[in-house]
Amino acid sequence: MTTTQIIITLAVIAVVTLLTRGIAFVIFPGNKPVPPFISYLSKVLPFAVIGMLVVYCLKEVSLINRPYGLPELLGCAATAALHLWKHNNLISIGGGTVIYMILVQQVFR
């Protein structure tokens, strides 16, 4: 890839990112109420996305081969416990990920 291609690619990415972020302010200006369907989506989509991520992360876990899904189970349990304790998504997801990586790389080699 040439330098020109890299610059063009980065420019396109920047413009598209700005447009996708800014279009919401054009479609839903601050002086108008947000449509009920959009409010509904803002409440349910975060849970749906997290659910899809959990399914995606656990889809290839083998329960019949060593380590029988134990690192994944313990990582998920740690994430849930941290969230119940701190009620902070960053701490729960980050802490669960760190615990899972330690289990996979150090405990269940």
Buried (B, 14 or more C-beta within 10 A) or exposed (E): EEEEEEEEEEEEEEEEEEEEEEEEEEEEEEEEEEEEEEEEEEEEEEEEEEEEEEEEEEEEBEEEEEBEBBBBBBBBEBBEBBBEEEEEEEBBBEBBEEBBEBBBEEEBE
